[in-house]
């Protein structure tokens, strides 16, 4: 049952393919640090490969046929891709499903303020997803997102990732004064409300003549501290107005995400790994998308779903609990001339899915948290998890044995290397994915993805060989026969 390290088995041709794929993956990570950026990047890639927008086809009434490639975007945060197969949709699809949201800091709706003494200007934040809050201090951060003005104009922000950009940061207490802080639990060392982003340290500079003209005209008669606070905040507001046309009230209708600044990098002297932000779960999103582009004609319709909000429970209009995917499949069947409510139900129930999400890579530094023979190892292939959840598999999908045997046959025929794993020792922790949500339709679903070190940290690590093998496994699955 033991698995050897993948690197020992590859030919020179495969090693070249592996490096090319991972170069594309790093570019994908750099271009997609938010859900919206991921969707824009994906759409640009798949349209070049011949995918057509579903909504446009609906307007023209074009009928779908075998081999057609279609996609549907929902609210710029989720996407479904389809390649029409030879068999009727009623007989089901082979589905890859991943999420494109990642833990981060979100900017609040009334975020901008100066501290009580007028020393710094801050953006107030609320963390998103499961994070160790102390990991987000004292490192360079970037601001990505959109501001939508009342007239409907959308202003895109991407500040901190270009070489000439400024970066931002959350301050931490110097170790010389941190005796009391270091006595706290790790969960309390940095409080959520302390994760405020420092965005300025220079007040608005007022010319001497303007100072003289305004002297004595302020009915509020501000104190020196009040004046310092106002000028500190005004300095940043002036930059936002000049550079982006943003007023303070525009933050009310903004979605701004604070993410680590910096590009995805090769890691290790041997360059065997990738260190980057957001690999949970964009490593599975990228390999799923890439597999869809590289598959041949299929018997069953191939599908890839990339969704938002998994890190906070798959809620909302763009999460997997939304009816977006079901509605897209209904429209697809209608364009294929084969829609009815009953046939839609049959399509979903007869489908097979890989819930493409990451697993915790075994870390020798924290070996006590893993049950070694049921742990995922970096460099040993794609990871299958029969169940996730916690406290007696609570919240898990728990795939059946027949489906697992079916997948083993498909992967072994293609010589895809895979491993099986749990997410840590029993009762030590746990986690969930979107698997159980799709399983509610009655389809066969199992969790499958890439082993990750430092999961949910600002910088996560994966092995290039695992990325390549997972891509190969996704192709084998999508092109495979029905159960």
N, C-alpha and C positions, 0 to 999 in steps of 0.2 A: 504493500500500500504506500510505501515511501516514494517520493518523487525526487528525481535529480534536478539540479539546477539547469534551467532552460538553455543557458548560453553554451553548454557543452554539446548541444544537439543540432545547432544551426549550421547550414551551409553558408558559403560566402554570399551566395545570391540572397538567401534569407536575411543575412545580416545587413545587406544593403537595403532591402525592403524595410527592415526593422528601423534603421536609422532614418530613412526617408519619412516613414509614417510618424515617428516621434518628432521630427522637425516640424511637420505639419501640425502635430498636436501642440507643441509649444507655441506656435503662432496662433493657434486657436485660443489657447489660454490667454495670451497677451491681448487679443482682440475682443475677448468676451469675459470681462470681469463682472458684468451684471447680466441679469436675465435678458434685458432689452438688447444689450450688445451681443449676447449669444445669438439671439434670434436674427438680428441684422446680419451677423457673420454667416450663419447657417443659410439664410435665404440667398445671400450672394453666391455661396458655394453651390447650392443645389440647383439654382436657376441656370447656372452655367452648365450643369450636368443634364439639363433638359426637363427639370421639374416645372410644372405649371400650377398656378394658383387655383385652388378649388373654387373660390368665390367667382373668379373670372369665367371659369367653365360653366358655372351655374347660370350666369347671365347670358351666355351665348347658347346654352342648351346643348353643348357638344356631348355626344355619347362616348363613354369610356370603353376601351377595348384592351385586350391583353398587351402588356408591355408599357402602357401609359403610366407616367410618373406625375403624381399630384401631391400638393401640400396645402395645408390650411394653418394659418396663424391666428391665434386668439389673443387679443389685447396686447400684442407685442411682447408677450411673455411666455407663451406656450406654442408648440407646433406639433402637427401630426403629418407624417410623410407616408405615402402609399405608392407601391409599384404593383399594378394590377396583374394578377396571375391568370393562369389558364382556367382554373376551376371557378365555379360561381362563388361569390362572396358568402353566400349562405352556408357554404361548407367550412368557413372559418379562415382566419389569417394566422400568419406567424408574426408575432409582435415583439419588438424590442422597446422597452420603456425605461427612461432615465429621468433625472431631474437636473435642472440647470441653475437652481438657486443654491447659495452657499452661505455659511455663517458670516456675519459682518456687523458693522454698526450702521444704523439708519439715522438720518437727521430728522429731528422732531419738526413739527409744523410751526412752532414759534421758537426757533433755535438760537438766534443771534443775540448775544449779550456780552457786556464787558463785566469783569469782576468788580467787586465792591470798591476797590481802590483805583480802578481804571488802569490796571497794569497790562492786561491781556484781553483780546477778543476771542470768544469761544463760539462753537456751534454745539448745542445741546444734542445728545444722541440717545438712542434706545437700541440696545443690542438685539440682533436677530438670530434666532437659532441657538443651539447649544454651544456655548463658548466657555473657556476658562478666561475670565475677564482680565486676569493679571497678564495674560499673553499679549494684550492689545495696547500696552503702554510702552512708551519709549522706543517706538520704531516708526520709520517713515510711512505715512499713510497718504492715500490719494482719494479724491472725491470724484465719483462717477454718477451720472444720472441725468434726469431731465427736470426742467422747471416749465410748467405750462401756465401761460399768462391768461388773464380773463378773456382776451380776444381770441384765444385758441392757439396762439403762437407757442411753439415748443422750442425751448432753448436747451441744447445739450451741453452738459458739463463733463469734462474729462481732464482733470487737473492733478498732476502729480506723477504721471507715468512717462512723460516725455523728458528728455535730458535737461531741457531748459526750464521745465516747470518748477514752481515751488512745491514742497511737500508739506504735510501737516503732521501733527503728533498729539498724543495724549501724554501728559507729564506723569512722572513717577517720583516718589520721595527718595532723595539721596540716601544711600546706605548709612552714612554717618549719623543720620537722624532717625533711622528706621527701626530702632530697637523695639518700640511698642508695636509698630506695624508687623514686624516679623513674628510676633507672638500670636497673630491672628490665624484662623483657619484660612486655607487657600481660597475658599469661596468668599471670604470676607476681606482679604488683603486689598482688593480693589472692588469697591461697590459699583453697582450699575450706574447710579447717578453721577459717579466720578469719572465716567468715560466721556468727558467732554473734550472736544477737539480744539486745540489752540490754532487759530487761523490768523492772528495778527498781534503785533507788539509795538505798533507805531501809530500815534494819533493822527488825525487829520491835521495837516499843516495849514494854518491860517496866516495869510500875508499880514504884515504890520498895518497896512492901510485899512484892511478889512477889520482887523481887531479894533482899531481906533474908531471906525465908523459905527461898529456895533456896541462900543462901550456904553454902559448905562442904559441900553435899550431892552434888556432882558427883564421882564416883569417878575420872573421867578427868582431872580438873583441867586443863581446857582453857587454852591460852595466850590472850592477848588477841586474837591474830590468829584462832585457831580459833573463839573466841567470836564475833568480828565476822563471820566467814564463815557460821557457823550462823545468826546472827540475820538476816543479809542474805537468805539463802535462805528462812528461816522467814517473813519478811515477805511474800514473794510467795506461799508456800504457804498462808498464812493467808487471803490475798485469794481465792485459787482455791477454798479450802474454803468460805469464807463466801459467795462470789458464785455458785459453780457446783457446789458439793458434790464437788469433785474432790480426790482424794488423789494423792500423788506417784506411787504405783504404777499409777494409772490411765493414765499416759502410755504404758504398755506396749501398751494397746489403743486408741490414739488415732490419728486421721489429721488432723493440723493443718498447714495450708499458710500460708506467709508470702507475702503479696502486697502490691503497692503500695497504700497508703491513698489514697483519693480517688475522685471520680466521673469518669465519662467526660465530656469537655468538647469543645465546639466550638472549632476552632483557626483562626487567621488572622483579620485584620480583616474579611475577607469571609465568615467562618464557613463556609468551603467544606470543611473537614476535620474529622475526629474524632480526638482524642488520648485514648487510653485504654489500660489494661492488658488483655492477653489477646485482642487482636483476631486473632491467629493462634491458633486458627482459628475463634473465635466469630463473626467476621464472616460466614464461610461457613455456620456452623451456624445462625445467625439467619436469613439469607436463604433457606436451604434449608427451615427450618421454616415461615417466613412464606409461601414459595411453595406449600408443601403445603396451607396453610390457604386459599389464594386460588385454587387451580385449580378448573376446572369438572369435570364428569363426563369421565372419560377412557376411551379404548379399552383401553389397557394399564393394569394395576395400577401405581399410583404409590407410590414408597417413598422414605423418608428414613432414613438411618442416621447417628446421632451417637454417636461412640465415644470411649473413654478411651485413654490410654497411647501415643498416636501419637508424642509427643515423646521416648519412650524405646524406640521400636521396635515399637509396637503389640502388645506382649506381654501376658501375663496373661489372667485370665478376663474382663476387661472391654475388652481391646484387640481390634483387628480380626482378629488371628490366632485369637481364640477362636471356638468353634462356635456362639456365641450367635445370630448372625444366621441361620445356616443352620437352626438348631433352630426359630427363630421362623417362618421361611418354611414349614418342614414342618408346624408346628401350624396356620398360616394355611391351607395347602392342605387339611389334614384337615378344618378347619371349613367349607371350601368344598365338601367332599364329593368332593375330587379328588386325594387323596394317594396316591402310591406313590413308592418310592425313585427309580425311573426318571423319573417326572414331575418330581420335585424337581430332579434333575440337569438335565433339559431346561429347567426354569424358570430356573435360575441361568445356564446356558449361553446362553440366548436373551435374557437381560437386557442392557440398556445402562446405563452408569453415567457420571456426572460425579463424579470424585473431587474434591470441593469443598475446595480448600486454597489458601492465599494464595501469591502470588509476590512477589519482591523488586522494589519500585518503584525506578525509575531515580532516583538521587540525584546531582545535578550536583556536589555537594561531593566525591563519591567516584567520579567518572565513569570513572576508569581500571579499575575493577572490572567494568564492564559493557561488553557489545558492543552499541552503541547501537541499531542497526537491529533487533536481536532482544531488546530490553529492554522491560519493562512500564512504562508511564508512568501516574502518578496522573492521574485525570480523563479517561481515554481508553477506558474501558469494561472489561468483564469480560475476564479473561486466560485464554487457553488455552495449555497447555504440552504439546506432543506427547510430550516426555520430560523427566524430571528426572534424578536420579542424579548421579554424578561419575566422573572418571577413565574416560572412554569410555562414558558412560551407565550405569555400574555401578549396579545396584539400581533401574533404571528400568522403567516399564511400556512405554513407547514405542508409542503408539497407531497404528493402521494408517490409511492414506490414505482408504479407503472410509468409515470411521466419521467422519473429519474432514469429508469432503464431505457426508455426511448431516447433520451438525450445522450446517454452513454454510448449507445449504438451509433448515433449520428457523429459524435465527436471522435470516437475511436476509428471510424471509417475514414475520417479526414486527418487522422493523426494529430488532433488538437490536444495539447497538454492542459490538464485541468487538475484542480485539487478541491477538496471539500473542507468546510470550516464552520465553526460557530463564532459568535462575536464575544470572545472571552469566556472565562470560567462561568459555570452555573452560579447564579446569585451574586456575581461580582458586578454586573452591569447589564447592558443590553441595548437594543435599538430597534428601529422599525424602518420600513420602506413603503413604496406604493403597492407592493405585491398583493396585500389583502384586499385592496380596493378593486382591482381588476378581477380578482378571484370571485368577487360577489356576483359576477355574471355567470359563474359556473365554468369558466375556462381553466385550463391547467396553467399554473404560474409557479415559478421558482425564482429565488433571488440568485443573481449571478453577476460577478464583476471583477474588480481589480483590488488586490491587497494594497492598503495605504498605511504608511507610517505617519505619525503626528496628526491623525484625523481630527478635523475641526480646528486645528491650530492655524494661525495666519499663513504658515508655510508647511505644506504637506509634501510627502515624498512617495514616489512610485518607482517601480522598476520598468525600464524600457521594454524588456522582454515580456513582461506581463501585459503591457499595453498591446504589443504586437499579437500575442497569443489570444488575448480577449477579442481583438478585431477578427482574427481568423475563426474563432469560435462562433462569433455572431454571424459571420457569413455562412458557416456550416449550418447553423440553426435555421436561418431565414430561408436557405435554399432546400432545407430538409423536407421530408414527407410529413404528412399528418400522423398523429398518434393513432 
